[in-house]
Amino acid sequence: MLKKRFLAPVLALSLLVLPGCLAGPNQLGRSWDDWVNQRYSENAWLHGAVFQNVLPVYPIAGGVLGFLDIMFLNPFYFWSADAWDGRGTAYGHSETPESPRTIDSSF
C-alpha cells in the first residue's frame, strides 16, 4: 500500500519533468554536429564515409552526447530559465565550414 501511495506522485512528477529533458538547446549534440560538419567539409571520404558509415564513430558519439543533453543540460536550461519566461535558449552555431560549396538553406 505504501509503495502505491509513493509511486503515484513520483510518476506524476516524472511526467511533468520529462518535457524539460527533451526540450532545450541540445548544446552538446549541436556542438558535435558542427564539429562533424566541419570535418566533413575538409575530407568527405574519411569523415563522411569511414567515420559515419563504415566505422560508426560519429553516430555513436552523437548518441552519447544527445543522451547527456537529455539527462543534464536540457533540463537545466529548461527549468532554470526557459520555462519561466516562455522563451527558449538558442544555440549559437560557432563555425561555418570553410568550403567552396555550401547548401543554401533559405528556401
Secondary structure, DSSP 4 states (H G I P E B T S, - for coil): -HHHHHHHHHHHHHHHHHHHHHSS--HHHHHHHHHHHHHHHH-IIIIIIIIIIIS-HHHHHHHHHHHHIIIIIHHHHIIIIIHHHS-------------S-------
